[in-house]
Amino acid sequence: MNTLVKSIGLPSLAGLAGAALWTTIASNTTDEDRRFKDPFSSAPTQFASEIPSQGFRTNPPISFVEASQKSTGSVVFIKNFTGTDPRRYSMFDYFFGTGPTPQVSTGSGVIISKDGYIITNNHVIDQAETIEVVHQKRTYQAKLVGTDKNTDIAVLKIEAENLPQITLGNSRNLQIGEWVLAVGNPFNLTSTVTAGIVSAKERQINILGGDFPLESFIQTDAPINPGNSGGALVNSNGELVGINTAILSRTGSYTGYGFAVPVDIAMKIANDLIKYGEVQKAIPGVDVVEVTPELAEEMKLKTLDGVIVTHVLPDGSGENAGLQKDDVITKIADWKITGKGSFEEALSYYYPGDKVTVEYIRGGSPKTAQLTLQNLEGETGVIKREYYSSALLGARLEAVNTIEKDRLKIPYGVKITSLTRGYLRDLGFRDGFVITHINQVPAKDPNEAGKYLEKFSGRLRLEGVAPNGQPFMQSYNVR
């Protein structure tokens, strides 16, 4: 009996003593102790319902109930209808009522304003013909405000009032090891909450499309499954810190790693889409790569932090500031550059025309430069690009920008975007293809090119470049 008391009783008493000590410490810790000043108080907060969090909890929360209650009402269920099932059906399928049915994919979204603006992932609504939003058992038809494939962010709008907009947190102050909740609709199970911690920041996993993919993901071990995409990642105060986007999995289900777009990036993108119709990307005029151990040894660098300049755009921001190939950028303003993820994230908060101080190393010597950031056309103003949208073509056409011209080595062209069912997809085109000539005539204006293609019949010859830079030339017989 004495042996049993020694083996069980003493550890139990020790555990109780430890719990009592933890309770005493926790009760003497004030909210102010758990917070620290936010040096980025000027971050965009257009849709914030209250001041963003000034910091983070230093102690694990006893319960996630409050955070769940504050956030679940702001997360919606999204249905994306993409047309009918392409499979072939027999007469028996129709006879027994199993003919073609609409294809439906689902995901999540987060309410960011009381009047119905919702943020989600681009891949949740990609190629949608109609979009429905379900909130608290009510179904709304949603309008697509805009998308950005570079960050996998999209914005929807529903006609409603006094919606429970989520409270914005601050992803830049989010700490590795901090508690977070993933709120969404996995496997069509609405209003599901899972918990975990922030496992890493500034992750690049090379999954995004677009011409300028911006990957600086928050990595979390909070379980995220299909249907969580576009949902909320919130901190222990119930404040939005990220938009759940991806998982690393061979099975399609959660296996330990989830990734979210930081809320500060997501809200900058959302605000731009709402105000301007497209993202106002600030371009430094240089291409960069990570510093690898091999490159560091070759260039005699003393650190693996920073990014190496591999290309300088002619007459771009970088060239005008004096940057050269093989310069190693280590800091942008007050943001330390640890790799390509932090480089892209630091730039994502600025607008064309903004001036930033860049610190870099050249030949082992530290240097600084003043960089005036430009837009995609090589200028410093706001871009409001014109598009030609066509249901017949099943696409949106837009003129290629200055950066794309330099990358693809072309003087002009019309790019195919937002491809859905229609004429161009039937011809074999995909998003990102650039048409440079139509029947040997230069394609420069999206409106002219779109109207011509809609009306033309006969022998059609199209020339251009694929997204990977591969040239193409194809002829078609169209009616």
N, C-alpha and C positions, 0 to 999 in steps of 0.2 A: 504493500500500500504506500509506504514511504517513497519507494522508487517511483511509483506512478505520480505522486505529488511533485517529485523533483523534475520529472520529464515533461509534465504537462502544466502543473500549477505555476512554476516559476516563470516560464516563458509567457504565460498568460498574464501574470501580474506585471511583467515587464512591458508587455504590449499595452495594457491598460494605462500604465504610467506614461508611456510614450504618447498615447492618445490624449491623455489629460494635458501633457505639455504642449502638444500641437494645438489643442483647443485654446489654451491660454495665449499662445503666440498669435494665432489667427484672430482672436477677439481683440487683441491690442493693436492689430494692424489696420490703419485707417485707409479709406479710399485714396487719400492723397499720397500715402506711402506707396501705393500700387501704380502710380502714374508718374510720368515725367514729361517735361515740356516738349511739344511738337515743333521742331524747327522748320517744318514745311507748312505753316499755317495758311500760306497763300495758295495751296492746292485747290483745283476746281471743285466746288461743292454746290453746284447750281441746284441740285435736287435734294440736298441734305435737309432732313426735317429737324435736325438739331446740330450743334457744334460737334465735329468729329472728335473721336476719343483722343485724349492727350497722352495716352500711353498704354500700358498693358499690366495684367495681373502678374505679380511676382510669385504668388502662391496658387496652387491648384484650386479651382472652385469646388466647394462642397457639393454643389448641384448645378445641373445645366437647365433646370426648369425655367428660370427667368429668361435666359438667353433664348430658349426654344419658344417661349410664349411671345417674346418680342419679335421674332423673325419669321415664324411659320406662316403668319397671316399675310406676309408680303411676297410669298413665293407662289407662283401660278403654274398650272399644268398647260402645256402647249401641244396642240395637235396640228400636224403638217400634212395636208392632203396633196399628193403629187400625181394625180391622174389614176388611170385604171391599171390593173395588173397586166403586164405585157404577155403573160402566158396565153397560149392558144386554148380555146375551149371547144368542146364538141357540142352537138345538138342536145345531148343528154344533160350537160351542165345547165343549159338554159331551161330545159324541161323541168328539172328538179330544183330550180331556183338558185343555182350556184354559178351564175354567169360572172362576167368581169365585175370586180368591185374596186372602189377607190383604194389606192395604196396610202396607208397612214403611218407616219412615224411620230414619235412623241418625245417630249423633253420638258424642260423646266424654264422658268423665267423669273425675274425679280422686279417688283414694282418700285420705280425710282421717283415717281411723282404722283401726287394725289389725283391728277387729272388724266392718268392712264398711260403714261410712258413706261415701257417695260424693256429691260435689258435681258438678252439671252445670247446664246452662241449662234454664229452664222451657220454652222453645220446642222443646227436643229431645224432651221427653216429653209435650208438650201433647196432650190428648185421647187419650192412650194407654189402651188396654184391657188390654194386658199389656206388661211391660217386661223385656227380657233384657239381662244384662251379661255380656260376654265378657272374661275376663282370663286371659292365658297359656293360651289354647286351651280353658279351662274355661268353661262357660256356666252362669249363675246366674239364677234368677227373682228379680226385684227388687221390693221393696215401696216405694211412694212415701210418703216421710215427710212432705213438705210442699213447697209452692211459694210463690214471691213474684214476681208479675208486675212489681212496681215496679222490681225489679233484674234480672229474668230469671234468677233463681237457683232451683234445685230441689235437694232432697236425697233420695237413694235409700238403701236398706239391703239388703244381701245377707247371707245366712247363711254366714259364713266366718270363719276365724281366722288370725292372724299374716300379714295382708296387708301389702304394702310401702307403708305410708302415706307420703305425700310430706312433705318438710321445708318448713315455712312460712317465707317471707321476709317482708319489710315493704314494702308498696307505697307507704307515705307517704314513705319515704326514697328511693324509686326516682327516678333522675335522668334527665332528657331527654338522649339521646345514649348511654345505657347499653345494653350488649348484652343481648339477650333471645332465648330460644328458644320457638317455638310447638310444642307436642307434642300430637299427636292422630291422628285417623283420617280424613284427607280422602279423598273418593271411595272409601271402604271400604278404603283402604290403611292397614293397622294400623301403629301405632308409627312414625309419620312425624315427623321433626324438621326444622324450618326455622329459620333464624337471621335476625336483623335488629337494629334498635335501637329504643329508645323515642323516638318522633317527637314526642309531645306528651302532656300530662296534662290531666285535668279537662275532657275533650271532651264536648260535648252534641250528639247527632245526631238527637234526636227520633224514636227508633224504639220506645221501650218503651211497653207498655200499663200497666194498673193505674191506680188513682186518684191515686197519689202517685209518679209515675215518678222514679227517682233515677238520673240520668245524670252520671257523672263518670269517663268511660272513659279507660283508658290507650290511646293510639294507637301502633301499631307498624307498621313496614314488614316485619316477619317474615311471609312468605307464609302466609295463612290462607285455606282453601278450604272448601266445603261438606263437612261431616263433622268439621271441627275444632271446631265449636261444643261448648262444655262442656269442652274440653280445657285443658291447662295452658300458661300463659305463665310461664316460669321465667327467673331471672337466670343469670349466668355461673357461679354456684355451684351451680346445679341446684335452687334454692329457689323455691317457688311465689310468684309476685307478682301473678298475675291469672288470671281464667277467660275464655278466648277466647269471644267472643260474636257479633261481627258483622263484616261487610265492607262497604265502599262499592263497589258494582259495578253496571254496567248489563248485564253478561253473566251474573252469577251465580257467576263465578269471580274469583279474586284479581286486583286491578288496582292494588295499591300501598298500600291502606289497610286495616288491621285494627284491631279494638277489643276491649278486654278489661275486665271488671269488676275493679277493684282487689281484691287478696286480703283486705285488712283489712275491706272492706265485705262481701265474699262470706262470710267466716268469721263475721262478726257475724250475718249473715242465717242461715247454716247452724246456728250454735249456738242461735239463737232457735227455729228450726223444730224442732230435735231436743228442746230442753228444754221449750218451751211450746206447740208445735204451730202457732205463727204468729209473725210478726215483731213485736217490741215496739218500735214506731216512736215516737220522741220528737218531739212536735209543738211548734213555737214559737208557734203561734197567729197567724201572719201569712202572707200570700201576698206573693211578691216577684217582681220582674223584673230583667233585666240593665240595667246602665247603658249606654245607647247615646250616641253623640256628640250626637244631637239632644236627648235628655233631659238630658244634662249641661249643654248650652248653655241649655236652658229653665230648669233649676233652678240655674244658675250654680255648678255643681260644678267643682272643680279637677282631678278625676281621673275615670277611667273604671272604677276598681276599685269593688267593693262591689255591693250589690243594693238596689233601691228598694222600700219597703213599699207595696203597692197595696191591701191589704185587711187589716183587723184583726178577728179572730174575736171576737164578743161574749163577754165573760167568759173569754177564753182567756189563755194564758200571756203573749202580747205585750201585751194590754190591761192585764193585772194588773201588768206591769212598766213601764207608761207609754209603750209604743211607739205611734206614730201613723202615719197614712198620710203618705207622702212622706219618712219618715225613711230615711236611707241607712245600712245596716248594713255596717260595714267590718271587723269582727273578732268572732269567737266564741272565747272563752277565748284561747288562744295562736295560733289559726288565722286567718291573714289571709284575708279574703274578697275574691277577685278577680272573682267572677261567680257565677252561679246554681249552677254545678257545684260549686265549692268550698263554697258555702253549704250545699247538700244533703249533701255528703260530710262536712263538719264535724259536722253534726247526727246523721248516721247512726251515729256511734260511741257516742252517749249513749242512756240509758234514761229512760222516764217517771219523774219525780221528781228527776232530776238538776238541779242548779243550775249555770248558766253565766253568765259575765260577757259582756255584749254591748256593743261599742263602736259608736256610730253618730253620724251628723251630722244636725243639724236646723237649718235656716236658716243654714247655714254654721258653726255652732258644734258642737264635739265634745262628746259626752255618753256616759255609761255607764249600764247597767241590769243588774239581777240578774234572770235569766230562770229560772223554775222550769218545766221542760219537762213536758208533759202527754201522756197517751195519746190514742188516737182517740176515746175517750168523754169527753174533757175532764177526766179525773182523773189521778192520779199513780201508781196501782198497776199491777201486771202484768195484762194482759188475757188471759183464756182464754175465747175466744168460743165459743158453742155453734152448731153447724151441723146442718142436716138434709140428709143425703145420700140420694139416691134413684136407683136404677138405672132404675126405670120412667120417672121424669121426665128422667133423663139429666143431672142437675145437682146442685149443692150449693147450698142456700139459706142465707142468713145475714141477720141484721138490719143495716140501714144504721147507720153510726156517726154521732157528732155532727158530724164534719167533713163527711161526705157530706150530711147533712141541711141544713147551712148552704149548701153549694155548690149543691145541687139545689133548694133552697127548698121542702123537704117536711118534714112533722112526723114521719113514720115511713115504713117500707117494708121489703120483703124483696128482697134483691139476688140475682140469678142468677149463680153462679160455676161454674167447672170444668165447663163444658157439654160433653157428649159426645152420642152418638146416643141419642135418646129423645124423649119426649113434647113437652118444651118446645122443642127444636130444630125438631121437625116443625111446631110452631105459628109458627115464624119468629123465635124469640127468640135473642139472642146474649149472650155474657158481658157483665156490667155493667148489664143492664136491671134496673130496680127496679120491682117490683109494689107499688102502694100500696093497691089495692082489688081484691077478688075478689068478683064478684057484688054490688058496692056495699058490701061489708063491709070495714072497714079491715084491711089486712094488716100485722100488727106482729110476730107470732111465727113464726119459720121452721118450727117443728115443726107448728104448727096449719095453716099454709098448705100445707106439703108433704103432709100426710096428707089434707087436704081435696081437693087437686088429684089425688091418686092415686085417690081413690074416686069423684070426681064424674063424672056423665054427664048430658048434656043441653045446654042453652044456657048457655055459659060467657062471662062478661064480665070482662075484665081491664083495669085502668087502672094507669098509672104513668108513669115517665119513662125515656127512653133515656139511655145514658151521656153524650151531649152536652147533656143537659138538656131535650131536646124531649119534651113530654108525648105520651102515646098512650092510646088507648082502642080495644079490639078485642073483637069478639064471635065465638064459635066454637061449632060443634056438635060435641060430643065424645061418644064412646060408652064 
